[in-house]
Amino acid sequence: MTTRADFAAATDELANRVLGALRGAGGTALVARHIDSAPDTLAALAAVRVLGADTFSPHLLAGTPFHADDAAAVARSLDAFPTPAAGPSARPEERTVAWRDWATAQLLARFGENGAPPAAAEPPGAADDLADTTDWQGWSVRMAQLATLATPGLDGPVHETARRAALPLARGVTRSVLRRDFPTAVRLVRWLAWLGHEGVDLPLDPAPVHEHVRLLGGASPRTALDLAVTDHLLTARPPEAVRT
């Protein structure tokens, strides 16, 4: 029987593989190899769904090839764990999962080439509860849970909300650091770095905060992956500068 510890271990294993590829360790299809070599296939598939859009980060940020076997493995994970309904009556956690799966499906449709499933439609109304940032404390926690969407090449209602909410994001970062909630701070800094990469004026410079949370945020593989993605966002040229 697959336990919560099995799921966590599989997610850490995949995060380490993605992180290695992002840092330049090329080679075979990393997602497919993760599943094929796993002692628990179900846990390995769940890990792909948890990392979601981040499984594409070596391809998006470092230019590594995205193999057809990896596309098949990502599609298999989405089949194994269907996206929950995310209508107006859905719980916040269901809406969060729906947006994370939407991001994964968008990138799979784009880079999976022939045979990839079509891009998923935006979850109906699932971003409505993110539009109001009055309760910026609770709102920033939700945005931290959606940090895998802070990825170049993705755009949708959540991203539009983020563009209008640089100040609540900065407040969320500050609050998380003061509370020593470094995993949340790491993910919110990632959003600020994405906004800066998009050319949005920021009320807080994410670079020194990023370095601070790097030193204090712990060494879990998922945190390390968030930090590595943020590194790329902070150092990459804006999209307009790289278009040809």
TIGU-411144 format. One record per residue (C-alpha): residue number from 0; x, y, z; residue in three letters. Coordinates in steps of 0.02 Angstrom, whole numbers, plus 50000, padded with zeros to 5 digits. Each point is the difference from the previous one (the first is absolute). Layout:
N
[NUM [X Y Z] "ALA"]
...
END
This chain:
244
[0 [50000 50000 50000] "MET"]
[1 [50068 50171 49951] "THR"]
[2 [50022 50114 50151] "THR"]
[3 [50017 50188 50017] "ARG"]
[4 [50186 49973 50031] "ALA"]
[5 [50013 49907 49834] "ASP"]
[6 [49918 50146 49909] "PHE"]
[7 [50117 50125 50084] "ALA"]
[8 [50155 49897 49961] "ALA"]
[9 [49949 49982 49818] "ALA"]
[10 [49970 50186 49984] "THR"]
[11 [50170 50039 50074] "ASP"]
[12 [50081 49876 49881] "GLU"]
[13 [49919 50080 49848] "LEU"]
[14 [50042 50175 50062] "ALA"]
[15 [50183 49948 50012] "ASN"]
[16 [49996 49932 49822] "ARG"]
[17 [49922 50160 49933] "VAL"]
[18 [50122 50106 50098] "LEU"]
[19 [50146 49902 49930] "GLY"]
[20 [49937 50026 49823] "ALA"]
[21 [49973 50185 50033] "LEU"]
[22 [50180 50013 50058] "ARG"]
[23 [50064 49919 49841] "GLY"]
[24 [49999 49813 50031] "ALA"]
[25 [49933 49947 49831] "GLY"]
[26 [49959 49827 49941] "GLY"]
[27 [49849 49889 49987] "THR"]
[28 [49817 50041 50026] "ALA"]
[29 [49998 50043 50183] "LEU"]
[30 [49813 49985 50036] "VAL"]
[31 [49983 49833 49913] "ALA"]
[32 [50155 49934 50087] "ARG"]
[33 [49931 50059 50167] "HIS"]
[34 [49844 49895 49974] "ILE"]
[35 [50086 49849 49923] "ASP"]
[36 [50128 49987 50141] "SER"]
[37 [49881 50035 50144] "ALA"]
[38 [49962 49864 50127] "PRO"]
[39 [49821 50067 50009] "ASP"]
[40 [49927 50052 49832] "THR"]
[41 [49847 50083 50076] "LEU"]
[42 [50108 50109 50112] "ALA"]
[43 [50111 50044 49853] "ALA"]
[44 [49850 50053 49895] "LEU"]
[45 [49934 50103 50145] "ALA"]
[46 [50168 50088 50011] "ALA"]
[47 [49987 50055 49819] "VAL"]
[48 [49830 50075 50036] "ARG"]
[49 [50064 50088 50157] "VAL"]
[50 [50148 50080 49910] "LEU"]
[51 [49888 50038 49852] "GLY"]
[52 [50065 50139 49889] "ALA"]
[53 [50170 49992 50086] "ASP"]
[54 [50037 49838 49909] "THR"]
[55 [50018 50109 49844] "PHE"]
[56 [50119 50126 50081] "SER"]
[57 [50163 49925 49929] "PRO"]
[58 [49925 50016 49826] "HIS"]
[59 [49927 50174 50028] "LEU"]
[60 [50146 50077 50094] "LEU"]
[61 [50155 49903 49949] "ALA"]
[62 [49954 49941 49825] "GLY"]
[63 [50018 49815 50036] "THR"]
[64 [49901 49885 49883] "PRO"]
[65 [49825 49948 50052] "PHE"]
[66 [49990 49818 49950] "HIS"]
[67 [49846 49915 49930] "ALA"]
[68 [50014 49871 50139] "ASP"]
[69 [49989 50141 50127] "ASP"]
[70 [49843 50067 49915] "ALA"]
[71 [49921 49827 50011] "ALA"]
[72 [50048 49987 50183] "ALA"]
[73 [49922 50169 50043] "VAL"]
[74 [49841 49954 49906] "ALA"]
[75 [49995 49836 50094] "ARG"]
[76 [50009 50092 50167] "SER"]
[77 [49853 50111 49952] "LEU"]
[78 [49900 49846 49951] "ASP"]
[79 [50042 49913 50163] "ALA"]
[80 [49943 50148 50106] "PHE"]
[81 [49858 50092 49913] "PRO"]
[82 [49979 50185 50034] "THR"]
[83 [49860 50038 50124] "PRO"]
[84 [49853 50106 49947] "ALA"]
[85 [50036 50182 50037] "ALA"]
[86 [49835 50089 49978] "GLY"]
[87 [49928 50134 50115] "PRO"]
[88 [49960 49873 50136] "SER"]
[89 [50174 49923 50001] "ALA"]
[90 [50109 50013 50154] "ARG"]
[91 [50155 50113 49990] "PRO"]
[92 [50117 49851 50000] "GLU"]
[93 [49905 49924 49853] "GLU"]
[94 [50018 50162 49904] "ARG"]
[95 [50185 50004 50039] "THR"]
[96 [50023 49823 49933] "VAL"]
[97 [49898 50044 49846] "ALA"]
[98 [50112 50148 49959] "TRP"]
[99 [50158 49900 50027] "ARG"]
[100 [49935 49864 49885] "ASP"]
[101 [49948 50131 49872] "TRP"]
[102 [50179 50065 49996] "ALA"]
[103 [50069 49825 49976] "THR"]
[104 [49876 49963 49860] "ALA"]
[105 [50040 50165 49913] "GLN"]
[106 [50185 49959 49992] "LEU"]
[107 [49969 49818 49954] "LEU"]
[108 [49893 50054 49853] "ALA"]
[109 [50134 50122 49944] "ARG"]
[110 [50154 49890 50016] "PHE"]
[111 [49931 49825 49990] "GLY"]
[112 [49993 50007 49809] "GLU"]
[113 [49900 49868 49907] "ASN"]
[114 [49884 49900 50108] "GLY"]
[115 [49995 50124 50144] "ALA"]
[116 [49827 50036 50068] "PRO"]
[117 [49926 50171 49957] "PRO"]
[118 [50027 50142 50122] "ALA"]
[119 [49875 49999 50142] "ALA"]
[120 [49874 50140 50014] "ALA"]
[121 [50017 50120 50144] "GLU"]
[122 [49905 49938 50153] "PRO"]
[123 [49833 50092 49994] "PRO"]
[124 [49995 50135 50132] "GLY"]
[125 [50146 49925 50093] "ALA"]
[126 [50096 50164 50006] "ALA"]
[127 [49854 50102 50066] "ASP"]
[128 [50051 49976 50180] "ASP"]
[129 [50175 50063 49959] "LEU"]
[130 [49942 50165 49928] "ALA"]
[131 [49969 50080 50171] "ASP"]
[132 [50164 50034 50091] "THR"]
[133 [49922 50090 50149] "THR"]
[134 [50045 49853 50112] "ASP"]
[135 [50177 50002 49933] "TRP"]
[136 [50062 49881 50135] "GLN"]
[137 [49887 49857 49947] "GLY"]
[138 [50013 50049 49817] "TRP"]
[139 [50190 49991 50003] "SER"]
[140 [49993 49825 50074] "VAL"]
[141 [49892 49947 49852] "ARG"]
[142 [50122 50079 49878] "MET"]
[143 [50144 49909 50083] "ALA"]
[144 [49906 49837 49968] "GLN"]
[145 [49991 50051 49817] "LEU"]
[146 [50186 50041 49984] "ALA"]
[147 [50026 49871 49861] "THR"]
[148 [49898 50118 49889] "LEU"]
[149 [50137 50132 50021] "ALA"]
[150 [50085 49930 49846] "THR"]
[151 [50046 50083 49835] "PRO"]
[152 [49885 49946 49860] "GLY"]
[153 [49844 49989 50108] "LEU"]
[154 [49867 50135 50003] "ASP"]
[155 [49821 50003 50061] "GLY"]
[156 [49882 50077 50129] "PRO"]
[157 [50114 49956 50147] "VAL"]
[158 [50143 50090 49914] "HIS"]
[159 [49891 50151 49964] "GLU"]
[160 [49954 50005 50184] "THR"]
[161 [50184 49993 50047] "ALA"]
[162 [50042 50144 49883] "ARG"]
[163 [49873 50109 50090] "ARG"]
[164 [50057 49944 50173] "ALA"]
[165 [50186 50034 50017] "ALA"]
[166 [49971 50089 50166] "LEU"]
[167 [49899 49859 50082] "PRO"]
[168 [50132 49876 49940] "LEU"]
[169 [50138 50107 50077] "ALA"]
[170 [49902 50011 50162] "ARG"]
[171 [49980 49812 49998] "GLY"]
[172 [50187 49977 49977] "VAL"]
[173 [50038 50118 50144] "THR"]
[174 [49873 49917 50115] "ARG"]
[175 [50066 49826 49959] "SER"]
[176 [50180 50050 50035] "VAL"]
[177 [49953 50082 50166] "LEU"]
[178 [49903 49844 50049] "ARG"]
[179 [50147 49893 49944] "ARG"]
[180 [49884 49908 49883] "ASP"]
[181 [50138 49981 49872] "PHE"]
[182 [49917 49873 49884] "PRO"]
[183 [49858 50125 49970] "THR"]
[184 [50124 50143 49983] "ALA"]
[185 [50100 49904 49869] "VAL"]
[186 [49846 49972 49894] "ARG"]
[187 [49940 50179 50013] "LEU"]
[188 [50172 50066 49954] "VAL"]
[189 [49987 49891 49847] "ARG"]
[190 [49841 50094 49952] "TRP"]
[191 [50088 50167 50025] "LEU"]
[192 [50145 49941 49892] "ALA"]
[193 [49875 49948 49866] "TRP"]
[194 [49918 50171 50007] "LEU"]
[195 [50170 50084 49983] "GLY"]
[196 [50039 49887 49852] "HIS"]
[197 [49836 50057 49923] "GLU"]
[198 [50051 50182 50021] "GLY"]
[199 [49881 50043 50143] "VAL"]
[200 [50058 50136 50119] "ASP"]
[201 [50027 49925 50172] "LEU"]
[202 [49986 50080 50173] "PRO"]
[203 [50130 49879 50067] "LEU"]
[204 [50164 49943 49921] "ASP"]
[205 [49986 49809 49997] "PRO"]
[206 [50187 49968 49980] "ALA"]
[207 [50059 50033 50181] "PRO"]
[208 [49846 49915 50071] "VAL"]
[209 [50034 49852 49887] "HIS"]
[210 [50177 49987 50068] "GLU"]
[211 [49935 50014 50179] "HIS"]
[212 [49874 49860 49981] "VAL"]
[213 [50129 49895 49907] "ARG"]
[214 [50109 50004 50156] "LEU"]
[215 [49858 49965 50122] "LEU"]
[216 [49867 49910 49900] "GLY"]
[217 [50060 49823 50027] "GLY"]
[218 [50070 49873 49880] "ALA"]
[219 [49849 49901 49942] "SER"]
[220 [50006 49954 49815] "PRO"]
[221 [49839 50093 49960] "ARG"]
[222 [50064 50158 50085] "THR"]
[223 [50164 49983 49906] "ALA"]
[224 [49903 49985 49837] "LEU"]
[225 [49898 50156 50038] "ASP"]
[226 [50161 50093 50039] "LEU"]
[227 [50081 49941 49839] "ALA"]
[228 [49852 50056 49895] "VAL"]
[229 [50005 50169 50087] "THR"]
[230 [50186 50014 49961] "ASP"]
[231 [49961 49981 49815] "HIS"]
[232 [49859 50127 50008] "LEU"]
[233 [50110 50127 50087] "LEU"]
[234 [50145 49982 49879] "THR"]
[235 [49911 49971 49835] "ALA"]
[236 [49967 50142 49879] "ARG"]
[237 [49819 50059 49984] "PRO"]
[238 [49899 49914 49862] "PRO"]
[239 [50013 50152 49884] "GLU"]
[240 [50189 49989 50005] "ALA"]
[241 [50010 49820 49942] "VAL"]
[242 [49874 50001 49858] "ARG"]
[243 [50072 49987 49825] "THR"]
END
